[in-house]
Amino acid sequence: MRELPDFLEPQALLAGTLCLMSCPHSGEAPVFVRRIVANLEKLAGHPALSAEMRTVCRRLAAQWEERLAATAGGHGPASVH
């Protein structure tokens, strides 16, 4: 897979994450939730994003992490690598 230019990488990651978050049943599928959390955590640490956007991503990651813990299949770490 080819690398994206630095300025496009967070935009592509955000677009993909928003797409996953908007899937009707994504909150019920641990694999989707783990990917959403991992993407939001990556965005929360991305230097190209404003401090405010990183804070929003960090908070959203925590909320989706709680959703993962509430699902029956949410055992194990949320990180997806």
PDB file of N, CA, C and O in Angstrom:
ATOM      1  N   MET A   1       0.839  -1.168   0.000  1.00  0.00           N
ATOM      2  CA  MET A   1       0.000   0.000   0.000  1.00  0.00           C
ATOM      3  C   MET A   1       0.887   1.235   0.000  1.00  0.00           C
ATOM      4  O   MET A   1       1.865   1.296   0.746  1.00  0.00           O
ATOM      5  N   ARG A   2       0.561   2.205  -0.817  1.00  0.00           N
ATOM      6  CA  ARG A   2       1.418   3.391  -0.887  1.00  0.00           C
ATOM      7  C   ARG A   2       1.109   4.353   0.244  1.00  0.00           C
ATOM      8  O   ARG A   2      -0.015   4.414   0.744  1.00  0.00           O
ATOM      9  N   GLU A   3       2.115   5.092   0.632  1.00  0.00           N
ATOM     10  CA  GLU A   3       1.990   6.083   1.697  1.00  0.00           C
ATOM     11  C   GLU A   3       1.315   7.339   1.165  1.00  0.00           C
ATOM     12  O   GLU A   3       1.544   7.746   0.026  1.00  0.00           O
ATOM     13  N   LEU A   4       0.487   7.945   1.996  1.00  0.00           N
ATOM     14  CA  LEU A   4      -0.138   9.218   1.636  1.00  0.00           C
ATOM     15  C   LEU A   4       0.775  10.358   2.062  1.00  0.00           C
ATOM     16  O   LEU A   4       1.533  10.218   3.021  1.00  0.00           O
ATOM     17  N   PRO A   5       0.709  11.483   1.361  1.00  0.00           N
ATOM     18  CA  PRO A   5       1.453  12.651   1.839  1.00  0.00           C
ATOM     19  C   PRO A   5       0.986  13.019   3.245  1.00  0.00           C
ATOM     20  O   PRO A   5      -0.173  12.793   3.594  1.00  0.00           O
ATOM     21  N   ASP A   6       1.877  13.580   4.044  1.00  0.00           N
ATOM     22  CA  ASP A   6       1.567  13.880   5.444  1.00  0.00           C
ATOM     23  C   ASP A   6       0.290  14.680   5.620  1.00  0.00           C
ATOM     24  O   ASP A   6      -0.461  14.435   6.564  1.00  0.00           O
ATOM     25  N   PHE A   7       0.026  15.629   4.737  1.00  0.00           N
ATOM     26  CA  PHE A   7      -1.151  16.475   4.914  1.00  0.00           C
ATOM     27  C   PHE A   7      -2.453  15.754   4.559  1.00  0.00           C
ATOM     28  O   PHE A   7      -3.521  16.186   4.992  1.00  0.00           O
ATOM     29  N   LEU A   8      -2.395  14.671   3.783  1.00  0.00           N
ATOM     30  CA  LEU A   8      -3.591  13.919   3.419  1.00  0.00           C
ATOM     31  C   LEU A   8      -3.893  12.785   4.386  1.00  0.00           C
ATOM     32  O   LEU A   8      -5.049  12.389   4.537  1.00  0.00           O
ATOM     33  N   GLU A   9      -2.880  12.267   5.033  1.00  0.00           N
ATOM     34  CA  GLU A   9      -3.054  11.099   5.885  1.00  0.00           C
ATOM     35  C   GLU A   9      -4.124  11.309   6.962  1.00  0.00           C
ATOM     36  O   GLU A   9      -4.989  10.442   7.091  1.00  0.00           O
ATOM     37  N   PRO A  10      -4.131  12.393   7.743  1.00  0.00           N
ATOM     38  CA  PRO A  10      -5.178  12.524   8.752  1.00  0.00           C
ATOM     39  C   PRO A  10      -6.563  12.718   8.128  1.00  0.00           C
ATOM     40  O   PRO A  10      -7.566  12.294   8.703  1.00  0.00           O
ATOM     41  N   GLN A  11      -6.622  13.348   6.971  1.00  0.00           N
ATOM     42  CA  GLN A  11      -7.921  13.536   6.312  1.00  0.00           C
ATOM     43  C   GLN A  11      -8.498  12.200   5.859  1.00  0.00           C
ATOM     44  O   GLN A  11      -9.690  11.943   6.031  1.00  0.00           O
ATOM     45  N   ALA A  12      -7.659  11.360   5.288  1.00  0.00           N
ATOM     46  CA  ALA A  12      -8.113  10.038   4.843  1.00  0.00           C
ATOM     47  C   ALA A  12      -8.522   9.185   6.040  1.00  0.00           C
ATOM     48  O   ALA A  12      -9.533   8.484   5.990  1.00  0.00           O
ATOM     49  N   LEU A  13      -7.743   9.243   7.107  1.00  0.00           N
ATOM     50  CA  LEU A  13      -8.061   8.473   8.313  1.00  0.00           C
ATOM     51  C   LEU A  13      -9.370   8.955   8.926  1.00  0.00           C
ATOM     52  O   LEU A  13     -10.192   8.145   9.354  1.00  0.00           O
ATOM     53  N   LEU A  14      -9.566  10.267   8.970  1.00  0.00           N
ATOM     54  CA  LEU A  14     -10.800  10.823   9.510  1.00  0.00           C
ATOM     55  C   LEU A  14     -11.991  10.428   8.649  1.00  0.00           C
ATOM     56  O   LEU A  14     -13.039  10.057   9.178  1.00  0.00           O
ATOM     57  N   ALA A  15     -11.845  10.501   7.338  1.00  0.00           N
ATOM     58  CA  ALA A  15     -12.935  10.122   6.436  1.00  0.00           C
ATOM     59  C   ALA A  15     -13.325   8.654   6.632  1.00  0.00           C
ATOM     60  O   ALA A  15     -14.509   8.330   6.721  1.00  0.00           O
ATOM     61  N   GLY A  16     -12.341   7.782   6.698  1.00  0.00           N
ATOM     62  CA  GLY A  16     -12.623   6.361   6.908  1.00  0.00           C
ATOM     63  C   GLY A  16     -13.261   6.098   8.257  1.00  0.00           C
ATOM     64  O   GLY A  16     -14.158   5.264   8.372  1.00  0.00           O
ATOM     65  N   THR A  17     -12.804   6.806   9.277  1.00  0.00           N
ATOM     66  CA  THR A  17     -13.356   6.626  10.621  1.00  0.00           C
ATOM     67  C   THR A  17     -14.797   7.091  10.672  1.00  0.00           C
ATOM     68  O   THR A  17     -15.648   6.410  11.244  1.00  0.00           O
ATOM     69  N   LEU A  18     -15.082   8.242  10.079  1.00  0.00           N
ATOM     70  CA  LEU A  18     -16.458   8.736  10.044  1.00  0.00           C
ATOM     71  C   LEU A  18     -17.365   7.774   9.296  1.00  0.00           C
ATOM     72  O   LEU A  18     -18.517   7.571   9.680  1.00  0.00           O
ATOM     73  N   CYS A  19     -16.848   7.185   8.235  1.00  0.00           N
ATOM     74  CA  CYS A  19     -17.623   6.198   7.486  1.00  0.00           C
ATOM     75  C   CYS A  19     -17.956   4.992   8.365  1.00  0.00           C
ATOM     76  O   CYS A  19     -19.098   4.533   8.398  1.00  0.00           O
ATOM     77  N   LEU A  20     -16.955   4.487   9.072  1.00  0.00           N
ATOM     78  CA  LEU A  20     -17.207   3.356   9.979  1.00  0.00           C
ATOM     79  C   LEU A  20     -18.193   3.725  11.074  1.00  0.00           C
ATOM     80  O   LEU A  20     -19.073   2.935  11.417  1.00  0.00           O
ATOM     81  N   MET A  21     -18.048   4.926  11.625  1.00  0.00           N
ATOM     82  CA  MET A  21     -18.921   5.364  12.714  1.00  0.00           C
ATOM     83  C   MET A  21     -20.369   5.522  12.251  1.00  0.00           C
ATOM     84  O   MET A  21     -21.291   5.425  13.061  1.00  0.00           O
ATOM     85  N   SER A  22     -20.572   5.764  10.961  1.00  0.00           N
ATOM     86  CA  SER A  22     -21.922   5.990  10.455  1.00  0.00           C
ATOM     87  C   SER A  22     -22.617   4.705  10.007  1.00  0.00           C
ATOM     88  O   SER A  22     -23.803   4.730   9.680  1.00  0.00           O
ATOM     89  N   CYS A  23     -21.902   3.592   9.988  1.00  0.00           N
ATOM     90  CA  CYS A  23     -22.531   2.319   9.628  1.00  0.00           C
ATOM     91  C   CYS A  23     -23.606   1.988  10.663  1.00  0.00           C
ATOM     92  O   CYS A  23     -23.365   2.117  11.863  1.00  0.00           O
ATOM     93  N   PRO A  24     -24.790   1.564  10.212  1.00  0.00           N
ATOM     94  CA  PRO A  24     -25.912   1.367  11.131  1.00  0.00           C
ATOM     95  C   PRO A  24     -25.625   0.471  12.341  1.00  0.00           C
ATOM     96  O   PRO A  24     -26.103   0.760  13.438  1.00  0.00           O
ATOM     97  N   HIS A  25     -24.871  -0.585  12.170  1.00  0.00           N
ATOM     98  CA  HIS A  25     -24.650  -1.527  13.266  1.00  0.00           C
ATOM     99  C   HIS A  25     -23.189  -1.599  13.700  1.00  0.00           C
ATOM    100  O   HIS A  25     -22.770  -2.590  14.299  1.00  0.00           O
ATOM    101  N   SER A  26     -22.414  -0.566  13.405  1.00  0.00           N
ATOM    102  CA  SER A  26     -20.985  -0.606  13.728  1.00  0.00           C
ATOM    103  C   SER A  26     -20.740  -0.697  15.225  1.00  0.00           C
ATOM    104  O   SER A  26     -19.744  -1.283  15.649  1.00  0.00           O
ATOM    105  N   GLY A  27     -21.630  -0.129  16.033  1.00  0.00           N
ATOM    106  CA  GLY A  27     -21.470  -0.183  17.483  1.00  0.00           C
ATOM    107  C   GLY A  27     -21.703  -1.560  18.069  1.00  0.00           C
ATOM    108  O   GLY A  27     -21.382  -1.808  19.231  1.00  0.00           O
ATOM    109  N   GLU A  28     -22.255  -2.452  17.275  1.00  0.00           N
ATOM    110  CA  GLU A  28     -22.541  -3.807  17.750  1.00  0.00           C
ATOM    111  C   GLU A  28     -21.463  -4.811  17.341  1.00  0.00           C
ATOM    112  O   GLU A  28     -21.434  -5.928  17.856  1.00  0.00           O
ATOM    113  N   ALA A  29     -20.599  -4.434  16.443  1.00  0.00           N
ATOM    114  CA  ALA A  29     -19.566  -5.340  15.938  1.00  0.00           C
ATOM    115  C   ALA A  29     -18.210  -4.945  16.517  1.00  0.00           C
ATOM    116  O   ALA A  29     -17.650  -3.919  16.133  1.00  0.00           O
ATOM    117  N   PRO A  30     -17.676  -5.753  17.442  1.00  0.00           N
ATOM    118  CA  PRO A  30     -16.407  -5.398  18.085  1.00  0.00           C
ATOM    119  C   PRO A  30     -15.276  -5.088  17.115  1.00  0.00           C
ATOM    120  O   PRO A  30     -14.441  -4.232  17.405  1.00  0.00           O
ATOM    121  N   VAL A  31     -15.227  -5.759  15.976  1.00  0.00           N
ATOM    122  CA  VAL A  31     -14.145  -5.494  15.028  1.00  0.00           C
ATOM    123  C   VAL A  31     -14.228  -4.061  14.503  1.00  0.00           C
ATOM    124  O   VAL A  31     -13.202  -3.405  14.320  1.00  0.00           O
ATOM    125  N   PHE A  32     -15.441  -3.579  14.262  1.00  0.00           N
ATOM    126  CA  PHE A  32     -15.607  -2.194  13.821  1.00  0.00           C
ATOM    127  C   PHE A  32     -15.248  -1.225  14.933  1.00  0.00           C
ATOM    128  O   PHE A  32     -14.564  -0.227  14.707  1.00  0.00           O
ATOM    129  N   VAL A  33     -15.716  -1.530  16.139  1.00  0.00           N
ATOM    130  CA  VAL A  33     -15.465  -0.634  17.273  1.00  0.00           C
ATOM    131  C   VAL A  33     -13.969  -0.553  17.557  1.00  0.00           C
ATOM    132  O   VAL A  33     -13.448   0.530  17.822  1.00  0.00           O
ATOM    133  N   ARG A  34     -13.277  -1.685  17.504  1.00  0.00           N
ATOM    134  CA  ARG A  34     -11.826  -1.671  17.728  1.00  0.00           C
ATOM    135  C   ARG A  34     -11.115  -0.798  16.690  1.00  0.00           C
ATOM    136  O   ARG A  34     -10.194  -0.055  17.029  1.00  0.00           O
ATOM    137  N   ARG A  35     -11.538  -0.887  15.437  1.00  0.00           N
ATOM    138  CA  ARG A  35     -10.925  -0.086  14.390  1.00  0.00           C
ATOM    139  C   ARG A  35     -11.234   1.396  14.606  1.00  0.00           C
ATOM    140  O   ARG A  35     -10.355   2.241  14.436  1.00  0.00           O
ATOM    141  N   ILE A  36     -12.458   1.714  14.973  1.00  0.00           N
ATOM    142  CA  ILE A  36     -12.836   3.105  15.239  1.00  0.00           C
ATOM    143  C   ILE A  36     -11.989   3.673  16.368  1.00  0.00           C
ATOM    144  O   ILE A  36     -11.465   4.781  16.257  1.00  0.00           O
ATOM    145  N   VAL A  37     -11.853   2.916  17.460  1.00  0.00           N
ATOM    146  CA  VAL A  37     -11.048   3.365  18.599  1.00  0.00           C
ATOM    147  C   VAL A  37      -9.597   3.561  18.177  1.00  0.00           C
ATOM    148  O   VAL A  37      -8.985   4.575  18.510  1.00  0.00           O
ATOM    149  N   ALA A  38      -9.051   2.608  17.454  1.00  0.00           N
ATOM    150  CA  ALA A  38      -7.652   2.714  17.020  1.00  0.00           C
ATOM    151  C   ALA A  38      -7.443   3.935  16.124  1.00  0.00           C
ATOM    152  O   ALA A  38      -6.455   4.655  16.272  1.00  0.00           O
ATOM    153  N   ASN A  39      -8.367   4.164  15.201  1.00  0.00           N
ATOM    154  CA  ASN A  39      -8.250   5.317  14.308  1.00  0.00           C
ATOM    155  C   ASN A  39      -8.351   6.624  15.090  1.00  0.00           C
ATOM    156  O   ASN A  39      -7.569   7.547  14.865  1.00  0.00           O
ATOM    157  N   LEU A  40      -9.314   6.700  16.010  1.00  0.00           N
ATOM    158  CA  LEU A  40      -9.483   7.917  16.804  1.00  0.00           C
ATOM    159  C   LEU A  40      -8.262   8.175  17.684  1.00  0.00           C
ATOM    160  O   LEU A  40      -7.851   9.322  17.861  1.00  0.00           O
ATOM    161  N   GLU A  41      -7.684   7.110  18.234  1.00  0.00           N
ATOM    162  CA  GLU A  41      -6.477   7.276  19.045  1.00  0.00           C
ATOM    163  C   GLU A  41      -5.307   7.781  18.190  1.00  0.00           C
ATOM    164  O   GLU A  41      -4.519   8.619  18.629  1.00  0.00           O
ATOM    165  N   LYS A  42      -5.211   7.263  16.979  1.00  0.00           N
ATOM    166  CA  LYS A  42      -4.144   7.731  16.081  1.00  0.00           C
ATOM    167  C   LYS A  42      -4.359   9.203  15.728  1.00  0.00           C
ATOM    168  O   LYS A  42      -3.411   9.988  15.717  1.00  0.00           O
ATOM    169  N   LEU A  43      -5.597   9.569  15.442  1.00  0.00           N
ATOM    170  CA  LEU A  43      -5.908  10.958  15.142  1.00  0.00           C
ATOM    171  C   LEU A  43      -5.652  11.860  16.346  1.00  0.00           C
ATOM    172  O   LEU A  43      -5.191  12.990  16.188  1.00  0.00           O
ATOM    173  N   ALA A  44      -5.949  11.369  17.539  1.00  0.00           N
ATOM    174  CA  ALA A  44      -5.754  12.157  18.759  1.00  0.00           C
ATOM    175  C   ALA A  44      -4.293  12.499  18.992  1.00  0.00           C
ATOM    176  O   ALA A  44      -3.989  13.464  19.694  1.00  0.00           O
ATOM    177  N   GLY A  45      -3.398  11.736  18.422  1.00  0.00           N
ATOM    178  CA  GLY A  45      -1.972  12.005  18.577  1.00  0.00           C
ATOM    179  C   GLY A  45      -1.316  12.587  17.338  1.00  0.00           C
ATOM    180  O   GLY A  45      -0.098  12.757  17.301  1.00  0.00           O
ATOM    181  N   HIS A  46      -2.109  12.893  16.331  1.00  0.00           N
ATOM    182  CA  HIS A  46      -1.534  13.354  15.071  1.00  0.00           C
ATOM    183  C   HIS A  46      -1.176  14.834  15.142  1.00  0.00           C
ATOM    184  O   HIS A  46      -2.035  15.663  15.442  1.00  0.00           O
ATOM    185  N   PRO A  47       0.082  15.174  14.871  1.00  0.00           N
ATOM    186  CA  PRO A  47       0.532  16.563  14.996  1.00  0.00           C
ATOM    187  C   PRO A  47      -0.086  17.525  13.976  1.00  0.00           C
ATOM    188  O   PRO A  47      -0.044  18.739  14.175  1.00  0.00           O
ATOM    189  N   ALA A  48      -0.652  17.005  12.898  1.00  0.00           N
ATOM    190  CA  ALA A  48      -1.243  17.885  11.885  1.00  0.00           C
ATOM    191  C   ALA A  48      -2.611  18.418  12.304  1.00  0.00           C
ATOM    192  O   ALA A  48      -3.109  19.381  11.720  1.00  0.00           O
ATOM    193  N   LEU A  49      -3.214  17.799  13.306  1.00  0.00           N
ATOM    194  CA  LEU A  49      -4.528  18.244  13.768  1.00  0.00           C
ATOM    195  C   LEU A  49      -4.384  19.294  14.858  1.00  0.00           C
ATOM    196  O   LEU A  49      -3.400  19.315  15.598  1.00  0.00           O
ATOM    197  N   SER A  50      -5.381  20.163  14.941  1.00  0.00           N
ATOM    198  CA  SER A  50      -5.371  21.183  15.988  1.00  0.00           C
ATOM    199  C   SER A  50      -5.537  20.516  17.352  1.00  0.00           C
ATOM    200  O   SER A  50      -5.999  19.379  17.448  1.00  0.00           O
ATOM    201  N   ALA A  51      -5.161  21.228  18.384  1.00  0.00           N
ATOM    202  CA  ALA A  51      -5.311  20.710  19.749  1.00  0.00           C
ATOM    203  C   ALA A  51      -6.776  20.400  20.043  1.00  0.00           C
ATOM    204  O   ALA A  51      -7.087  19.414  20.712  1.00  0.00           O
ATOM    205  N   GLU A  52      -7.663  21.239  19.545  1.00  0.00           N
ATOM    206  CA  GLU A  52      -9.098  21.022  19.776  1.00  0.00           C
ATOM    207  C   GLU A  52      -9.582  19.744  19.102  1.00  0.00           C
ATOM    208  O   GLU A  52     -10.347  18.974  19.685  1.00  0.00           O
ATOM    209  N   MET A  53      -9.133  19.528  17.879  1.00  0.00           N
ATOM    210  CA  MET A  53      -9.541  18.316  17.154  1.00  0.00           C
ATOM    211  C   MET A  53      -8.956  17.077  17.816  1.00  0.00           C
ATOM    212  O   MET A  53      -9.631  16.051  17.902  1.00  0.00           O
ATOM    213  N   ARG A  54      -7.730  17.150  18.278  1.00  0.00           N
ATOM    214  CA  ARG A  54      -7.130  16.019  18.981  1.00  0.00           C
ATOM    215  C   ARG A  54      -7.909  15.715  20.260  1.00  0.00           C
ATOM    216  O   ARG A  54      -8.088  14.548  20.609  1.00  0.00           O
ATOM    217  N   THR A  55      -8.373  16.748  20.961  1.00  0.00           N
ATOM    218  CA  THR A  55      -9.179  16.546  22.174  1.00  0.00           C
ATOM    219  C   THR A  55     -10.495  15.861  21.837  1.00  0.00           C
ATOM    220  O   THR A  55     -10.913  14.938  22.536  1.00  0.00           O
ATOM    221  N   VAL A  56     -11.151  16.311  20.768  1.00  0.00           N
ATOM    222  CA  VAL A  56     -12.410  15.683  20.340  1.00  0.00           C
ATOM    223  C   VAL A  56     -12.176  14.210  20.015  1.00  0.00           C
ATOM    224  O   VAL A  56     -12.959  13.354  20.426  1.00  0.00           O
ATOM    225  N   CYS A  57     -11.112  13.911  19.285  1.00  0.00           N
ATOM    226  CA  CYS A  57     -10.812  12.518  18.924  1.00  0.00           C
ATOM    227  C   CYS A  57     -10.516  11.674  20.153  1.00  0.00           C
ATOM    228  O   CYS A  57     -10.936  10.520  20.229  1.00  0.00           O
ATOM    229  N   ARG A  58      -9.794  12.241  21.118  1.00  0.00           N
ATOM    230  CA  ARG A  58      -9.485  11.528  22.354  1.00  0.00           C
ATOM    231  C   ARG A  58     -10.774  11.197  23.121  1.00  0.00           C
ATOM    232  O   ARG A  58     -10.939  10.084  23.620  1.00  0.00           O
ATOM    233  N   ARG A  59     -11.676  12.171  23.206  1.00  0.00           N
ATOM    234  CA  ARG A  59     -12.947  11.951  23.909  1.00  0.00           C
ATOM    235  C   ARG A  59     -13.814  10.919  23.193  1.00  0.00           C
ATOM    236  O   ARG A  59     -14.411  10.050  23.828  1.00  0.00           O
ATOM    237  N   LEU A  60     -13.876  11.024  21.869  1.00  0.00           N
ATOM    238  CA  LEU A  60     -14.639  10.044  21.104  1.00  0.00           C
ATOM    239  C   LEU A  60     -14.055   8.641  21.248  1.00  0.00           C
ATOM    240  O   LEU A  60     -14.799   7.667  21.356  1.00  0.00           O
ATOM    241  N   ALA A  61     -12.747   8.538  21.249  1.00  0.00           N
ATOM    242  CA  ALA A  61     -12.109   7.229  21.430  1.00  0.00           C
ATOM    243  C   ALA A  61     -12.521   6.622  22.768  1.00  0.00           C
ATOM    244  O   ALA A  61     -12.797   5.425  22.850  1.00  0.00           O
ATOM    245  N   ALA A  62     -12.564   7.438  23.809  1.00  0.00           N
ATOM    246  CA  ALA A  62     -12.972   6.945  25.133  1.00  0.00           C
ATOM    247  C   ALA A  62     -14.422   6.480  25.109  1.00  0.00           C
ATOM    248  O   ALA A  62     -14.749   5.451  25.701  1.00  0.00           O
ATOM    249  N   GLN A  63     -15.292   7.220  24.437  1.00  0.00           N
ATOM    250  CA  GLN A  63     -16.700   6.825  24.352  1.00  0.00           C
ATOM    251  C   GLN A  63     -16.876   5.518  23.593  1.00  0.00           C
ATOM    252  O   GLN A  63     -17.652   4.655  24.003  1.00  0.00           O
ATOM    253  N   TRP A  64     -16.150   5.373  22.477  1.00  0.00           N
ATOM    254  CA  TRP A  64     -16.245   4.134  21.705  1.00  0.00           C
ATOM    255  C   TRP A  64     -15.596   2.975  22.462  1.00  0.00           C
ATOM    256  O   TRP A  64     -16.023   1.829  22.318  1.00  0.00           O
ATOM    257  N   GLU A  65     -14.584   3.257  23.254  1.00  0.00           N
ATOM    258  CA  GLU A  65     -13.957   2.226  24.092  1.00  0.00           C
ATOM    259  C   GLU A  65     -14.976   1.704  25.108  1.00  0.00           C
ATOM    260  O   GLU A  65     -15.039   0.501  25.364  1.00  0.00           O
ATOM    261  N   GLU A  66     -15.766   2.603  25.682  1.00  0.00           N
ATOM    262  CA  GLU A  66     -16.826   2.198  26.611  1.00  0.00           C
ATOM    263  C   GLU A  66     -17.868   1.348  25.899  1.00  0.00           C
ATOM    264  O   GLU A  66     -18.375   0.376  26.460  1.00  0.00           O
ATOM    265  N   ARG A  67     -18.181   1.715  24.672  1.00  0.00           N
ATOM    266  CA  ARG A  67     -19.135   0.930  23.885  1.00  0.00           C
ATOM    267  C   ARG A  67     -18.593  -0.474  23.646  1.00  0.00           C
ATOM    268  O   ARG A  67     -19.335  -1.454  23.697  1.00  0.00           O
ATOM    269  N   LEU A  68     -17.294  -0.559  23.385  1.00  0.00           N
ATOM    270  CA  LEU A  68     -16.667  -1.860  23.185  1.00  0.00           C
ATOM    271  C   LEU A  68     -16.763  -2.703  24.447  1.00  0.00           C
ATOM    272  O   LEU A  68     -17.069  -3.893  24.381  1.00  0.00           O
ATOM    273  N   ALA A  69     -16.504  -2.094  25.586  1.00  0.00           N
ATOM    274  CA  ALA A  69     -16.566  -2.818  26.859  1.00  0.00           C
ATOM    275  C   ALA A  69     -17.982  -3.308  27.138  1.00  0.00           C
ATOM    276  O   ALA A  69     -18.165  -4.324  27.808  1.00  0.00           O
ATOM    277  N   ALA A  70     -18.980  -2.597  26.632  1.00  0.00           N
ATOM    278  CA  ALA A  70     -20.373  -2.968  26.877  1.00  0.00           C
ATOM    279  C   ALA A  70     -20.866  -4.085  25.959  1.00  0.00           C
ATOM    280  O   ALA A  70     -21.896  -4.701  26.233  1.00  0.00           O
ATOM    281  N   THR A  71     -20.138  -4.351  24.873  1.00  0.00           N
ATOM    282  CA  THR A  71     -20.571  -5.401  23.951  1.00  0.00           C
ATOM    283  C   THR A  71     -20.127  -6.762  24.472  1.00  0.00           C
ATOM    284  O   THR A  71     -19.137  -6.871  25.196  1.00  0.00           O
ATOM    285  N   ALA A  72     -20.852  -7.768  24.105  1.00  0.00           N
ATOM    286  CA  ALA A  72     -20.546  -9.133  24.572  1.00  0.00           C
ATOM    287  C   ALA A  72     -19.182  -9.605  24.084  1.00  0.00           C
ATOM    288  O   ALA A  72     -18.475 -10.314  24.800  1.00  0.00           O
ATOM    289  N   GLY A  73     -18.810  -9.215  22.865  1.00  0.00           N
ATOM    290  CA  GLY A  73     -17.555  -9.684  22.295  1.00  0.00           C
ATOM    291  C   GLY A  73     -16.416  -8.708  22.488  1.00  0.00           C
ATOM    292  O   GLY A  73     -15.409  -8.792  21.785  1.00  0.00           O
ATOM    293  N   GLY A  74     -16.548  -7.798  23.412  1.00  0.00           N
ATOM    294  CA  GLY A  74     -15.555  -6.752  23.553  1.00  0.00           C
ATOM    295  C   GLY A  74     -14.381  -7.099  24.450  1.00  0.00           C
ATOM    296  O   GLY A  74     -13.696  -6.201  24.941  1.00  0.00           O
ATOM    297  N   HIS A  75     -14.138  -8.363  24.670  1.00  0.00           N
ATOM    298  CA  HIS A  75     -13.029  -8.756  25.531  1.00  0.00           C
ATOM    299  C   HIS A  75     -11.706  -8.521  24.823  1.00  0.00           C
ATOM    300  O   HIS A  75     -11.619  -8.618  23.599  1.00  0.00           O
ATOM    301  N   GLY A  76     -10.692  -8.215  25.590  1.00  0.00           N
ATOM    302  CA  GLY A  76      -9.357  -8.033  25.028  1.00  0.00           C
ATOM    303  C   GLY A  76      -9.096  -6.586  24.692  1.00  0.00           C
ATOM    304  O   GLY A  76      -9.984  -5.743  24.820  1.00  0.00           O
ATOM    305  N   PRO A  77      -7.884  -6.292  24.263  1.00  0.00           N
ATOM    306  CA  PRO A  77      -7.507  -4.911  23.976  1.00  0.00           C
ATOM    307  C   PRO A  77      -8.256  -4.366  22.774  1.00  0.00           C
ATOM    308  O   PRO A  77      -8.618  -5.108  21.862  1.00  0.00           O
ATOM    309  N   ALA A  78      -8.482  -3.067  22.785  1.00  0.00           N
ATOM    310  CA  ALA A  78      -9.216  -2.431  21.698  1.00  0.00           C
ATOM    311  C   ALA A  78      -8.320  -2.085  20.531  1.00  0.00           C
ATOM    312  O   ALA A  78      -8.810  -1.802  19.438  1.00  0.00           O
ATOM    313  N   SER A  79      -7.025  -2.101  20.741  1.00  0.00           N
ATOM    314  CA  SER A  79      -6.120  -1.695  19.672  1.00  0.00           C
ATOM    315  C   SER A  79      -6.155  -2.684  18.522  1.00  0.00           C
ATOM    316  O   SER A  79      -6.202  -3.899  18.720  1.00  0.00           O
ATOM    317  N   VAL A  80      -6.132  -2.138  17.323  1.00  0.00           N
ATOM    318  CA  VAL A  80      -6.083  -2.942  16.114  1.00  0.00           C
ATOM    319  C   VAL A  80      -4.822  -2.553  15.387  1.00  0.00           C
ATOM    320  O   VAL A  80      -4.629  -1.382  15.063  1.00  0.00           O
ATOM    321  N   HIS A  81      -3.966  -3.508  15.127  1.00  0.00           N
ATOM    322  CA  HIS A  81      -2.716  -3.205  14.436  1.00  0.00           C
ATOM    323  C   HIS A  81      -2.531  -4.147  13.284  1.00  0.00           C
ATOM    324  O   HIS A  81      -1.533  -4.059  12.569  1.00  0.00           O
TER     325      HIS A  81
END
